[in-house]
């Protein structure tokens, strides 16, 4: 019983520390943006973070996966919080329940975030495609005002945005800059499609490249592509809404055995002794968690909708 209480307090403390770090990171970012350079001419730390707060940058491949998952925090913040949570959680579990509970905590703290990130795979591409119709309509408006296609792309890239809109604006601005430096506009736009190989982006780039090569009613064509992408996104959103019940059922079925096992271990000392302090209990616990995770992944795959 005492071990369960200590474990619960450790989990609550780790969660509180993570929330505090997140609030600090967000507050530092806002302060840095509002204040800008200091009056003495010295630059503030990158991202407006406090001088003592130095998140650990994740490896390149891990950073790419975290960016693709479109997490609500910076990849470095998420990576640092995960490392702290693993260290604190395993230490607290070892003190509360010995090596067996520490092993289980390590497995949960390592595999849990991996499953969460995997379930959010493709989130960055989804956000980018959601901003695509607005970007294409901005290009069409500039074309109607008399701008050339390169100027229209540049003006659309100069527009501000958040999330996927900011990424799209950066890509359009980069394509316009490459064209201004002497590169072919078609090649610059095809570079956008190569860096962001999403169906909507490829369709929009194809329309812009066709207008650059053949001319004609470019604004009407771009507006038509924007409408097509918007309709496709609406259909995808409806499909995701229809499959939300299945995905929620998969989450509940995956978490129910873990919750029941934790409740049994806290309320019954004999169950905790068997699961965390005997080889048979540890083996059964490891096999059960592995099968539970595989089942959750399989149900997520069955409920996934291809759009």
C-alpha positions in Angstrom: 0.0 0.0 0.0 2.8 2.4 0.9 4.6 1.6 -2.4 1.5 2.4 -4.3 1.1 5.8 -2.5 4.8 6.6 -3.1 4.4 5.7 -6.8 1.4 7.9 -7.2 3.1 10.8 -5.5 6.1 10.4 -7.8 3.9 10.4 -10.9 2.1 13.5 -9.7 5.4 15.2 -9.0 6.8 14.3 -12.4 3.6 15.6 -14.1 3.7 18.8 -12.1 7.4 19.4 -13.1 6.6 18.8 -16.7 3.7 21.3 -16.7 5.9 23.9 -14.9 8.6 23.4 -17.5 6.1 23.8 -20.3 4.7 27.0 -18.8 8.2 28.4 -18.3 9.1 27.6 -21.9 5.9 29.3 -23.3 6.3 32.3 -21.0 9.9 32.7 -22.1 8.9 32.5 -25.7 6.2 35.2 -25.3 8.6 37.5 -23.3 11.3 37.1 -25.9 8.9 38.0 -28.8 7.5 41.0 -27.0 10.8 42.4 -25.6 13.1 41.7 -28.5 16.7 42.7 -28.1 17.6 44.2 -24.7 18.3 47.9 -24.3 22.0 47.3 -23.9 22.2 45.7 -27.3 22.7 42.2 -26.1 20.6 39.5 -27.6 18.4 37.3 -25.5 18.7 33.5 -25.5 17.2 31.8 -28.5 13.5 31.4 -28.2 13.3 33.8 -25.2 14.1 31.0 -22.8 15.5 31.7 -19.4 19.3 31.6 -19.2 19.3 28.5 -17.0 16.8 26.6 -19.1 18.7 24.8 -21.8 16.6 22.0 -23.4 18.5 19.1 -24.8 18.3 18.9 -28.6 17.1 15.5 -29.8 18.9 13.5 -32.4 18.2 14.4 -36.0 15.9 11.4 -36.7 14.0 11.8 -33.4 13.6 15.5 -34.1 12.1 14.8 -37.5 9.6 12.3 -36.0 8.6 14.8 -33.3 8.1 17.6 -35.9 6.1 15.2 -38.1 3.9 14.5 -35.1 3.1 18.2 -34.7 3.3 18.2 -30.9 2.1 21.3 -29.1 5.6 21.9 -27.7 9.1 22.3 -29.2 10.9 19.0 -30.0 13.8 20.0 -27.7 11.3 20.7 -24.8 9.5 17.4 -25.4 12.7 15.5 -25.5 14.1 17.1 -22.4 10.8 16.5 -20.5 10.8 12.9 -21.5 14.4 12.3 -20.3 13.6 14.0 -17.0 10.4 11.9 -16.6 12.2 8.7 -17.4 14.9 9.4 -14.8 12.6 10.6 -12.1 10.0 7.9 -12.7 12.5 5.0 -12.7 14.2 6.3 -9.6 10.9 6.7 -7.7 9.7 3.3 -8.8 13.0 1.7 -7.7 12.7 3.3 -4.2 9.0 2.4 -3.9 8.9 -1.1 -5.3 12.4 -2.3 -6.1 13.9 -3.4 -9.4 10.7 -5.0 -10.6 8.6 -1.9 -10.4 11.5 0.1 -11.8 11.6 -2.1 -14.9 7.9 -1.8 -15.4 8.2 2.0 -15.0 11.0 2.1 -17.5 9.0 0.1 -20.0 5.9 2.3 -19.5 7.8 5.6 -19.7 9.7 4.5 -22.8 6.9 2.8 -24.8 4.1 5.1 -23.7 5.4 8.3 -25.4 6.5 6.3 -28.4 2.9 5.0 -28.9 1.6 8.6 -28.5 4.0 10.0 -31.1 3.2 7.1 -33.4 -0.5 7.8 -33.1 0.1 11.4 -34.1 2.2 10.5 -37.1 1.5 12.8 -40.1 0.1 15.6 -38.0 2.4 18.2 -39.5 1.4 17.3 -43.0 -2.2 17.5 -42.1 -1.8 21.0 -40.7 0.1 22.0 -43.7 -2.6 20.8 -46.1 -5.3 22.5 -44.0 -3.5 25.8 -44.6 -3.0 25.1 -48.3 -6.4 26.4 -49.6 -5.8 29.7 -47.9 -2.4 30.0 -49.4 -3.6 29.1 -52.9 -6.4 31.7 -52.6 -3.8 34.3 -51.6 -1.9 33.5 -54.8 -5.0 33.8 -56.8 -5.9 37.2 -55.3 -2.4 38.5 -56.2 -2.8 37.2 -59.7 -6.1 39.0 -60.2 -4.5 42.2 -59.0 -2.0 42.1 -61.9 1.0 40.5 -60.2 3.1 37.9 -62.0 3.1 34.3 -60.7 6.5 34.8 -59.0 5.2 38.0 -57.3 2.0 36.3 -56.3 3.9 33.4 -54.7 6.2 35.9 -52.9 3.2 37.9 -51.6 1.5 34.7 -50.4 4.8 33.7 -48.7 5.0 37.0 -47.0 1.7 36.5 -45.3 1.8 35.6 -41.6 0.4 32.4 -40.2 0.6 30.0 -37.3 1.3 26.2 -37.3 0.9 24.7 -40.8 0.2 28.2 -42.2 3.6 29.5 -41.1 5.3 26.4 -42.7 3.5 27.0 -46.0 4.3 30.7 -46.0 8.0 29.8 -45.4 8.0 27.3 -48.3 6.4 29.8 -50.7 8.8 32.5 -49.6 11.7 30.2 -50.2 10.5 29.3 -53.7 10.0 33.0 -54.5 13.5 33.8 -53.2 15.1 31.0 -55.3 13.3 32.3 -58.4 14.4 35.8 -57.7 18.0 34.6 -57.5 17.8 33.2 -61.0 16.4 29.7 -60.6 13.4 28.6 -62.6 10.1 29.2 -60.8 8.9 25.7 -61.9 12.1 24.1 -60.4 11.6 26.1 -57.1 8.0 25.1 -56.8 8.9 21.4 -57.5 11.4 21.7 -54.7 8.5 22.6 -52.4 6.7 19.4 -53.5 9.8 17.4 -53.0 10.3 18.7 -49.4 6.6 18.4 -48.5 5.4 15.3 -50.5 1.7 15.5 -49.5 -1.1 15.0 -51.9 -2.6 18.5 -51.6 0.8 20.1 -51.9 1.7 18.1 -55.0 -1.7 19.1 -56.6 -1.2 22.8 -55.8 2.4 22.8 -57.1 1.2 21.1 -60.3 -1.4 23.8 -60.9 1.2 26.6 -60.3 3.8 24.9 -62.5 1.2 24.5 -65.2 0.3 28.2 -65.0 4.0 29.2 -65.1 4.6 27.1 -68.2 1.5 27.7 -70.3 0.0 30.9 -68.9 -3.8 31.3 -69.4 -6.3 31.9 -66.7 -4.0 31.2 -63.8 -6.1 32.7 -61.0 -9.2 30.6 -62.0 -7.1 27.4 -62.1 -5.5 28.1 -58.7 -8.9 28.9 -57.2 -10.2 25.6 -58.6 -7.4 23.7 -57.0 -8.0 25.5 -53.7 -11.6 24.4 -53.8 -10.7 20.9 -54.6 -8.2 20.7 -51.7 -10.8 22.2 -49.4 -13.4 19.6 -50.4 -10.9 16.8 -49.9 -10.0 18.1 -46.5 -13.7 18.2 -45.6 -14.2 14.6 -46.6 -11.2 13.5 -44.6 -12.4 15.4 -41.5 -15.8 13.7 -41.9 -14.1 10.3 -42.2 -12.0 10.9 -39.1 -15.1 12.0 -37.2 -16.9 8.8 -38.2 -13.9 6.7 -37.0 -13.4 8.5 -33.8 -15.6 6.1 -31.8 -13.5 3.1 -33.0 -10.2 5.0 -32.1 -11.6 5.9 -28.6 -12.6 2.3 -28.1 -9.1 1.2 -28.9 -7.7 3.7 -26.4 -10.1 2.5 -23.6 -9.4 -1.2 -24.3 -5.7 -0.5 -24.3 -5.7 1.4 -21.0 -8.3 -0.7 -19.1 -5.9 -3.6 -18.3 -3.2 -1.2 -17.2 -5.6 0.6 -15.0 -7.0 -2.5 -13.5 -3.5 -4.0 -12.9 -2.4 -0.8 -11.1 -5.5 -0.7 -9.0 -5.0 -4.3 -8.0 -1.4 -3.7 -7.1 -2.2 -0.8 -4.9 -5.1 -2.4 -3.1 -3.7 -5.9 -2.7 -0.1 -6.2 -1.3 0.0 -9.9 -2.4 -0.7 -8.9 -6.0 2.0 -6.3 -5.9 4.5 -8.7 -4.3 3.8 -11.3 -7.0 3.9 -8.9 -10.0 7.0 -6.9 -9.0 9.1 -9.2 -6.8 8.9 -12.7 -8.5 10.3 -13.8 -11.8 7.0 -15.3 -12.9 5.1 -12.1 -12.1 7.6 -9.9 -13.9 7.5 -12.2 -16.9 3.7 -12.2 -17.0 3.6 -8.5 -16.6 6.1 -7.9 -19.4 4.2 -10.2 -21.8 0.9 -8.6 -20.8 2.1 -5.1 -21.5 3.7 -6.1 -24.8 0.5 -7.8 -26.0 -1.6 -4.9 -24.8 0.6 -2.4 -26.7 0.5 -4.6 -29.9 -3.2 -4.9 -29.6 -3.6 -1.1 -29.3 -1.4 -0.5 -32.3 -3.4 -3.1 -34.4 -6.7 -1.5 -33.4 -5.3 1.9 -34.4 -4.3 0.5 -37.7 -7.8 -0.9 -38.3 -9.4 2.4 -37.4 -7.1 4.5 -39.6 -8.8 6.0 -42.6 -6.7 6.4 -45.8 -7.5 9.8 -47.3 
